[in-house]
Amino acid sequence: MALPNLIIPGAPKAGTSSLHKYLSLHDAVYMSEPKELHFFSVDEQFEKGVAQYAVNFEGVREEKVIGESSTTYFIFPNVVERIACTLDSPKLIFILRNPIDRVYSHYRWMQSLGLENRSFIDALLADKDDSPDINTRISGNKTKYYFAESCYGTHVGKFVKQFGMSRVLIQTTEQLGEFPSRVLENCAQFLGIDSFEKIDPVWENATRSDNTQPISDGDHRWLTEHLFDEVESLRQLTGLQFTEWENDFPISN
C-alpha cells in the first residue's frame, strides 16, 4: 500500500497548484490526481481510513517521491497530529506568497466565484479572531479565513514543531514565478532526486485580475501592521529573510 512521503500543505492562493504540476513532471515523483484530497483535514475523509486514502496512490510504480497537496492542511486543527500518526517521516514543502498579496488574491478569488459580496475589510474582520473550523468551508478547499491563512509564523510553526525544520522546505510564490528552475532544483535536492529536465513554465489555478481594483492604501497599511509579527515569527523560525517581501515587511536589524 503506497502512501505519501511528501505533503504540500499550502499556503492557499500561493502557487500550490503550479508546484504540484511541476513536481508531477519529474519521472521520480508521483503526485496525486486530483490534487486536493483533504484527507487529514476533513473528518469524514479521515474516518474512511488509510486504505481508502491509499486508493489515490494506486498508480505508483517505482517513483521515489509520492506526494499530495491540500491547502486545507494549512490552518485547520488535527492535521499535524493526523499526518504524524499516519505517514512515516514525511517531508513537507510550503510555498508562501507575500501575505498581503495572498490575502487579497484569496478575497478576489472568492469574489470571482460569486461567493463574497462584503467589502474587503469587512470580510477580513468577520472571522479574524475565530478559531478555524473546517466545517465552515463552502466546498472542497473554499474557505473564507482570509486573515488566518496569511498567519505564516503560527501555522508553519505547528509543522516545524512536529516534524523539525530538517523535514521542511519553504519556497515563495515570487521565486517560483521569476526563477522556477531554481525553485525546482531546491525541491529536487530536498527530495533527494535528480535535477529536473528543462520544462516549460506552469501557472495553474491563477486568479483572474481583469477589471479588479487594487488593494487600497489604507487596507494595505492595516495588513502590514497586523501581519508584521507573523512574518517576523516566520523569519525567526526558519532563519530565512524573505527579502522579496522586504518592501512591506522590512527586515529587523
Secondary structure by P-SEA (a helix, b strand, c coil): cccccccccccccccaaaaaaaaaaccccccccccccccccccccccccccccccccccccccccccccccccccccaaaaaaaacccbbbbbbbbcaaaaaaaaaaaaaaaaccccccaaaaaacccccccccccccccccccccccccaaaaaaaaaaaacccccbbbbbcccccccaaaaaaaaaaaacccccccccccccccccccccccccaaaaaaaaaaaaaaaaaaaaacccccccccccccccc
